[in-house]
Amino acid sequence: MATVIPQVHAPALASSMISSIYGAVHTWDDSITVTDLFGYSGHAFILNIERAMCASGPTGWDWGAILFPLRQLYSLKRLCANCDMRDVDEARELIWERTQVSIDAGRPVVLWDALLPEFYLAYGYDDENGTFNIQGPAAERVAGQVSYLQLGQHTGQVWAIFPSPREDADRDAARDLALRGAVSWHHWENERDAQWVFGGEAWDVWIEAMREEELAVEPAAAALNHHVYAECRRQAAEFLKWQGEQFATAAACYDTVASNLEAIVKGWPMNAAQPTHNERISYAELLVIARDAEDAGVAALDEALLVKK
């Protein structure tokens, strides 16, 4: 028998996590916006890059860093095979059971790697066939239905987020945690030979990867970086504009970051042919401008937070 929550919508975003969380929480909080979620979670300000500019760069977030501020607005319970020290089959079974309970209560669930290594919104299930109704990247290829046994098939990571309302929601606390976290993240102390580079140093890794004569990955995989981060920084600029005059300078800086990343997006769409080396050199120059603008934006943000404090 199929059970489906009606009128659920996960918007088409480069960041599938925010898209899915929005689709889930908007079912009970119609005051929330996409910009709210980007800003209050801190997702708009984070930057991670793998040293080889791997396709999973934009999704290699520190989950705790994002979910911690957002927990000031919503209850976000997580079930994770690795984190909970569970066998993946056991985790799949538990996610299947708990997702049914959540959907029966009218609350969609966020699934990781249900079809691709992306986030998906589960808004229904068929208990006879063991399938979820999902929205998210390429879901239309499978008519919006996947078996719960497929969870983690690409990454080996089996986990889900179960959002629900919180009576003592505190937007001010979420904002302060997210913005202070953005400053801390920018100044992250990276290990010299670590696979991942976080914060301000990630810009230099990205710039050098863009300048390399040969791309380290497929063009679409590399393009995922600027598509995701252009979206994040545009949302960062908009979120800061909403926070008042004291954040105006930081907002203007992030506006510059977003504009330069959006110029790369325009020149290098997803699934486009590989750009020439000269074209990528020009994109690297845009990244340099964006990096410097973000440095200035973080400094302005830090100053604004000190004044607010």
C-alpha positions in Angstrom: 0.0 0.0 0.0 1.3 3.4 -1.0 1.4 6.4 1.5 2.3 9.8 0.1 2.5 13.3 1.7 0.7 15.6 -0.8 2.0 19.0 -2.0 5.7 18.5 -1.1 8.2 20.4 -3.2 12.0 20.2 -3.2 13.3 23.1 -5.4 15.9 22.6 -8.1 19.1 23.7 -6.5 22.8 22.9 -7.0 22.9 22.0 -3.3 20.7 19.0 -3.0 21.0 19.0 0.8 19.4 22.4 1.2 16.8 21.5 -1.5 15.8 18.4 0.4 15.8 20.0 3.9 13.7 22.9 2.5 11.2 20.4 1.0 10.9 18.6 4.4 10.6 21.6 6.7 8.4 23.7 4.5 5.6 21.1 5.0 5.1 22.6 8.5 6.9 25.9 8.4 5.8 27.9 5.3 7.6 31.0 6.6 11.0 29.5 5.9 12.8 30.5 2.7 15.6 28.9 0.7 17.9 31.8 1.7 17.0 31.3 5.3 18.2 27.7 5.2 21.4 28.6 3.4 22.2 31.3 5.9 20.9 29.8 9.2 22.7 26.6 8.5 26.0 28.3 7.5 25.9 26.3 4.3 26.1 29.5 2.3 29.6 30.3 3.7 31.4 27.0 3.7 34.1 26.0 1.1 35.7 22.6 0.8 37.9 21.4 -2.0 39.7 18.1 -2.5 43.2 18.6 -3.7 42.4 16.9 -7.0 39.2 19.0 -7.3 37.2 15.8 -7.1 33.5 15.9 -8.0 32.5 15.3 -4.4 34.1 18.5 -3.3 31.0 20.6 -2.9 29.2 17.8 -1.0 32.2 17.0 1.3 30.8 19.2 4.0 31.4 18.9 7.7 27.9 17.7 8.5 28.0 18.7 12.1 29.1 22.3 11.2 26.0 22.7 9.1 23.5 20.8 11.2 24.5 22.3 14.5 23.3 25.9 13.9 20.2 24.6 12.1 19.2 22.6 15.1 18.3 25.9 16.8 15.3 26.0 14.4 14.4 22.3 13.9 14.9 18.9 15.4 17.2 17.1 13.1 17.7 13.5 14.2 20.2 11.5 12.1 20.6 7.8 11.6 24.0 6.9 10.2 25.6 3.5 9.7 29.2 4.8 10.2 28.4 7.3 13.0 26.2 4.9 14.9 28.6 2.0 14.4 25.9 0.0 12.6 26.1 -2.6 9.8 24.8 -1.0 6.6 22.1 -3.5 6.2 20.8 -2.8 9.7 21.0 0.9 9.0 18.9 0.5 5.8 16.3 -1.5 7.7 16.1 1.1 10.4 15.9 4.0 8.0 13.1 2.2 6.1 11.1 1.7 9.4 11.7 5.2 10.8 11.0 6.8 7.4 7.6 5.1 7.4 6.8 6.4 10.9 7.9 10.0 9.9 5.9 10.0 6.7 2.9 8.6 8.5 3.2 11.6 10.8 3.3 14.0 7.8 7.0 14.7 7.9 9.3 14.0 4.9 12.8 12.6 5.4 16.1 13.5 3.9 18.0 10.6 2.4 21.7 10.4 1.2 22.7 8.4 -1.9 19.3 7.1 -2.7 19.9 7.2 -6.5 23.1 9.3 -7.0 25.7 10.6 -4.4 23.3 13.4 -3.6 20.5 14.2 -1.1 16.9 13.3 -1.7 13.5 14.1 -0.2 11.5 11.0 0.7 7.8 12.0 0.8 6.1 8.7 0.4 6.6 4.9 0.5 5.1 1.7 -0.7 5.4 -0.9 2.0 4.5 -3.8 -0.4 7.3 -3.1 -2.8 9.8 -1.6 -0.3 10.2 1.6 -2.2 10.4 5.3 -1.4 8.8 8.2 -3.4 11.6 10.7 -3.8 12.4 14.1 -5.3 15.9 15.1 -6.2 18.6 14.8 -8.8 17.7 12.5 -11.7 14.7 11.2 -9.8 12.6 11.4 -13.0 14.8 8.7 -14.5 13.2 6.2 -12.1 9.7 7.7 -12.0 10.5 9.1 -8.5 10.7 5.6 -6.9 13.7 3.8 -5.4 14.1 0.7 -3.2 15.3 1.3 0.3 17.9 -1.4 -0.4 19.6 1.0 -2.9 20.6 3.4 -0.1 24.4 4.0 -0.1 25.0 2.0 -3.3 27.5 4.6 -4.7 29.3 5.8 -1.6 28.8 3.0 0.9 27.5 5.6 3.3 24.0 4.9 4.6 22.3 7.7 6.5 19.3 9.9 6.7 18.1 13.0 8.5 14.7 13.1 10.1 13.6 16.8 10.5 10.7 17.8 12.7 9.3 20.9 14.3 10.9 22.5 17.4 8.7 24.5 19.9 11.6 26.6 21.1 13.0 27.6 17.7 15.5 30.5 18.0 16.5 32.2 14.7 18.8 34.6 16.4 20.8 31.8 18.0 21.0 30.0 14.7 22.1 33.1 12.8 24.9 33.9 15.4 26.2 30.3 15.4 26.2 30.2 11.6 27.9 33.5 11.1 30.5 32.9 13.8 31.0 29.5 12.3 31.6 31.1 8.9 34.5 33.2 10.3 36.0 30.2 12.1 35.6 28.0 9.0 37.4 30.5 6.9 40.4 30.4 9.2 40.5 26.6 9.5 44.0 25.2 10.2 44.5 22.6 7.5 46.9 19.7 7.6 49.6 20.1 4.9 49.0 16.7 3.2 45.3 16.2 4.0 43.0 15.1 1.2 40.5 17.9 1.9 41.2 21.6 2.3 38.8 23.8 4.1 38.0 27.5 4.4 40.2 30.2 3.0 43.0 28.0 2.0 40.6 26.0 -0.3 40.5 28.9 -2.7 44.2 28.6 -3.5 43.8 24.8 -4.1 40.9 25.6 -6.4 42.7 28.3 -8.3 45.8 26.1 -8.9 43.6 23.2 -10.0 41.9 25.5 -12.5 45.2 26.6 -13.9 46.6 23.1 -14.5 47.1 22.3 -18.1 45.1 19.1 -17.8 41.9 18.8 -15.8 42.2 16.3 -13.0 38.5 15.2 -13.4 35.8 15.2 -16.0 34.5 18.7 -17.0 31.1 18.1 -15.4 32.7 17.0 -12.2 34.9 20.1 -12.1 32.0 22.4 -13.0 30.0 21.1 -10.0 32.3 23.2 -7.8 31.5 26.6 -9.3 27.8 25.8 -9.7 27.4 24.9 -6.1 29.6 27.7 -4.6 28.0 30.3 -6.9 24.7 29.4 -5.5 26.0 29.3 -1.9 27.6 32.8 -2.2 24.6 34.4 -3.8 22.5 33.1 -0.9 25.2 34.4 1.5 25.0 37.9 0.1 21.2 37.8 0.2 21.1 36.5 3.7 23.5 39.2 5.0 21.4 41.9 3.3 18.5 40.8 5.4 20.5 41.1 8.7 20.7 44.9 8.8 23.0 47.7 8.1 25.9 46.4 10.2 26.3 43.5 7.8 26.1 45.7 4.6 29.8 45.7 3.9 30.1 41.9 4.3 27.0 41.5 2.1 28.6 43.6 -0.7 31.8 41.5 -0.5 29.9 38.3 -0.9 27.9 39.9 -3.7 31.3 40.3 -5.5 32.2 36.7 -4.7 28.9 35.4 -6.2 29.1 37.6 -9.3 32.5 36.3 -10.2 31.5 32.7 -9.6 28.3 33.2 -11.6 30.5 34.5 -14.5 32.3 31.1 -14.5 29.0 29.3 -14.4 27.9 31.2 -17.5 31.0 30.4 -19.4 31.2 26.7 -18.1 27.8 25.2 -17.8 27.3 21.7 -16.4 27.8 19.0 -19.0 29.5 21.4 -21.4 32.6 20.5 -23.4 35.9 20.8 -21.7 37.1 24.4 -21.7 40.4 25.3 -23.2 43.4 25.9 -21.0 43.3 29.6 -21.8 39.6 29.7 -20.8 40.4 28.0 -17.5 43.2 30.5 -16.9 40.6 33.3 -17.3 38.3 31.5 -14.9 41.2 31.2 -12.4 41.5 35.0 -12.5 37.8 35.3 -11.6 38.5 32.9 -8.7 41.3 35.2 -7.5 38.9 38.1 -7.4 36.3 36.0 -5.6 38.9 34.8 -3.1 40.1 38.3 -2.2 36.5 39.5 -1.9 35.7 36.6 0.4 38.7 37.5 2.6 37.4 41.0 2.8 33.8 39.7 3.5 35.0 37.5 6.3 36.9 40.4 7.9 33.8 42.6 7.6 31.6 39.8 9.0 34.0 39.3 12.0 34.0 43.1 12.7 30.2 43.2 12.5 29.9 40.3 14.9 32.3 41.9 17.4 30.3 45.1 17.3 27.0 43.1 17.8 28.6 41.2 20.7 
